[in-house]
């Protein structure tokens, strides 16, 4: 097969991969399943897709279509060729304002489409929790719904036309056609003709029509994906006495890529929703009370009606981002029901909210009703959206299992259904998870199972089977919006009856006679309890690590926390920082998810004594910038920076440490040596010829400027008398951590700190501490990092307290005390005590302002405009608000936070020759344009030394540290 794949690769304009790394990355999606594919293709054109179809037909293999890979039911895994259209099929092709339609390729991100449509006053309304990375092709494949379906309907309601490539390689446009056109199609002597003829012959009899109506889910359940949607086709004029035209898109939507490959999709759009909105968050002491409230609140004209249970809410306490989003929670509710109303005027929406609140108080048992507006409401919505990812944050092998999470029933049946479901779960000694779309009659219900154990795998099937019978009792849908895939596919014959199921099989054969399109889904489904991520009862490897992963119960379980929800695939326009390298390359290989999946794959299945010793792992970690954004932005809190550090340490034990790695890791020693003769060092670093030779030797990008050594270190500067004494009783005594960057490279900032704090009457103490160890951590020299941590903890443990805090200038250095030192240091109690009293400069300054120790009159009233870029580690481990607040402190200073992610430098990463292009691409996404577009009188501020160097190299602008800005603002 390898030779055949090589021939196919040569035929494609796009890429084809069949190495172990790519296959392991694409072996999973966001489901519990794992199947190693034959290959992974990134087609660039329709011609490429036709070549892939021809290859699959001729070589007895299959094609598995994929966009963002966030499928929960296993739709995107299989043994054939994964066809990933997310990289190249990303164009918005046409918009028709008058008709309110848009035509897109399948790889267009839902929220990116809506950003494009907003100036036209239009939007695509289905709104999934993954909307900032899920793609239109996947939404069509699954018939996605989202939180606003009670107002706007589901994806199937919006698909007007789909351009497809059929199994014979021919291109066909499916759209609304008249009865006459339908019958003409039946006469065609090709696959398209056979499709129309088969559908007509299968559905024309009255007996069949009546049986479909009787056995398919209740029609009032608008969220339903049950096999192929023949219950929608029979509503057309071809099969009933209506004026509704026939549209094959009703069938294609929700078909999970089993019938054809879509290349263009035309969507019906809606007018932008009303601008004024209010949310009421109802708090309940029981799930039952929450369910009983759904019907009365849904009598109001709600925009959304979403639910979260205590399990989800408790998980939000352990994620930094979600901690900020859960501030509206009162007490410890068993369930929250979030009801949103919208209107075009503030008065109207307040009347709606008042009416809703009145009924809530009379007709429900909520013990608290939080009214949320604006940003508060946005945070609550983000909290709900994070539910799926947060479930990966459960410590240990027991996880929430996606198998029954997508059931939907008619709204009037919801209370009774959930009541029976709860009793069913109690019979299995299960406390299930409940969340999501209560107002649509669809709750995402999940049992907690350990699928590494055969007993729980058996329970996985039993629970799913019992719930299928319960759903059938209420004539509901086993799949509301997530699709059936592998996990629910084999239950379709039971849900709709075997006679209807045989119709589906014959329709599949008409479209795809050789079964090349996503086999094992919908018809002839793979068994739901096989091909799982884990082999049941296998002895999982115990992997010794240098770093302490005990909080996650080991490094393997830390990697396993990633459930594939794909939050790391969001684009720069949606804010945040994760994942910088994916944003630059848009390759799955460069996502946090791919790194976690690959690490799990090789640590679990490797037969090497050192399971880390794989080139594939080296490759997948290569573009990780260790920005730490995943530690806070990933709902599962997968700390890829720590995982990378451990990998490098273990890999280098077997393969040695390159001289360049040593050079960057020991940069503090190099700078100390250079500081012996700074003028000579700087001459060499700035002379074009010499610097070019040095960069070539060091394998540094030739475009980079080398950082210059300060004429005098901060350590020696501080020893001068002027910084040892202050005029009167100090406001406070503080210890400055003299980090390796400030000491030798950015000494002027350190001097500005001393000047600023001295004039504000603070006593500063600078000890002869060692460096922070950040460069050792980033390069995997963990033994050296541990030695540094121990030295610093020993030095400061008897000195740092609430009264005498430790303050740092460089975020990546000082925040090691609050992050890595807590597990690296031998004296962990001392490390913890120091961490509690360690502050980034801006945090300390903000606290002192709040205490009244620093006053506005000490600073100028001259107006200034500032744009601030925050360091990645500050964003992940602290916050940008402190920087924003202190820069805003001078009365007439106006500050804007640049909505940038990582700057792209990330310590040595941006200097390294092979990473330069990616580094600059990251900078160009948001940061560089924001700086270039700023007027000349705007001050650009950045508190990271790498960030300031990147800004200088990318824009020729000198960025100032907030310390310098404030020192210059003193009166």
Secondary structure, DSSP 8 states (H G I E B T S, - for coil): -HHHHHHHHHH-SSEEE-SHHHHHHTT--SSSB----SEEEE--SHHHHHHHHHHHHHTT--EEEESS---SSSTT--SSEEEE-TTT---EEEEETTTTEEEE-TT-BHHHHHHHHGGGTEE---B-TTTTT-BHHHHHHHT--BTTHHHH--GGGTEEEEEEE-TTS-EEEEEEE-HHHHHHHHT-SSHHHHHHHHHHHHH-SHHHHHHHHHHS--TT--S---SS-HHHHTTSTTTSSS---EETHHHHTTSTTSS-EEEEEEEE-EE---SEEEEEEEEESSHHHHHHHHHHHHTS--SEEEEEEHHHHHHGGG-HHHHHHTTT--S--SEEEEEEEEESSHHHHHHHHHHHHHHHHHH---SEEEEE-HHHHHHHHHHHHTHHHHGGG--SS-EEETTSTT-B--GGGHHHHHHHHHHHHHHTT---EEEE-GGGTB-EEEEEE-TTSHHHHHHHHHHHHHHHHHHHHTT-BS-SSS--TTTTGGGHHHHH-HHHHHHHHHHHHHH-TT--BSTTSSSS---TTSSBSS-TT--------SS--GGGTSHHHHHHT--S--GGG--GGG-S-S-HHHHHH--GGGSHHHHHHHHHHHHHH--SSSTT--HHHHHHHTT-----HHHHHSTT---HHHHHHHHHHHHHHHH---HHHHHHHTHHHHHHHHGGGHHHHHHHHHSHHHHHHHHHHHTB-TT-------SS-HHHHHTSGGGT--SSS-S-EEEEE--HHHHHT-HHHHHHHHHHHHHTT-EEE--------HHHHHTT-HHHHHHHHHHHHHHHTTT-SSSS-EEESSHHHHTTTTTTHHHH-S-HHHHHHHHHTEEEHHHHHHHHHHTTSS-GGGB----EEEEEE--HHHHHHS-SHHHHHHHH-STTEEEEE------S-TTTGGGBGGGHHHHHHHHHHTHHHHHHTS-TT-EEEE--HHHHHHHHHHH----B-HHHHHHHHB-
